[in-house]
Amino acid sequence: MRIILISDTHGFLNPKLNKYFKDCDEIWHAGDIGSKEVVEELEAIKPTRIVFGNIDNHEIQLMTEKELIWEIDGLKFAMTHIAGKPGKYYREGGDFFKNSNADVFICGHSHILLVQFDKFLNGLWLNPGACGNKGFHKISTFLRFEIKGGKIENMEAIELGPRSIKF
């Protein structure tokens, strides 16, 4: 199974993502979607797993979840928008991850791409950075990987280039 993991679109779905979407099986969005149109567009492209973030309004919250836990091929995933980073967890997101018994922990919010083994949670921590046009990040990023035989393989951190400024 091929996965595209994005976050922090803030209402802007970068058209450069389209070439990556066509080759994936699922799209995962780790929050701060920014508009219901982004949710609808992603859902029209491929099956999705989406959590809402702190900028997402009530309408988006009704379309998505705050936290998700699921399993693929024996590998358990937990996703929420705000969780901190390995060793420095925000209370709510950190508690969710600790109680999830997951193998892979996914969050967004920081706009900083991070792939790291978390010793405390004993699992892989994934934050795809940000691929929207709002925030302090200068380069738009996301993650692409495969799930095979209960393992993550072929992990790639992909840069889409400078953050698009939309006025």
Sequence and secondary structure as in RCSB ss.txt:
>XXXX:A:sequence
MRIILISDTHGFLNPKLNKYFKDCDEIWHAGDIGSKEVVEELEAIKPTRIVFGNIDNHEIQLMTEKELIWEIDGL
KFAMTHIAGKPGKYYREGGDFFKNSNADVFICGHSHILLVQFDKFLNGLWLNPGACGNKGFHKISTFLRFEIKGG
KIENMEAIELGPRSIKF
>XXXX:A:secstr
 EEEEE   TT   GGGHHHHTT SEEEE S    HHHHHHHHHHS EEEB  TT  HHHHHHSBSEEEEEETTE
EEEEES  EETTEE HHHHHHHHHHT SEEE  SS  EEEEEETTTTEEEEEE   SSSSS SEEEEEEEEEETT
EEEEEEEEEEEE     
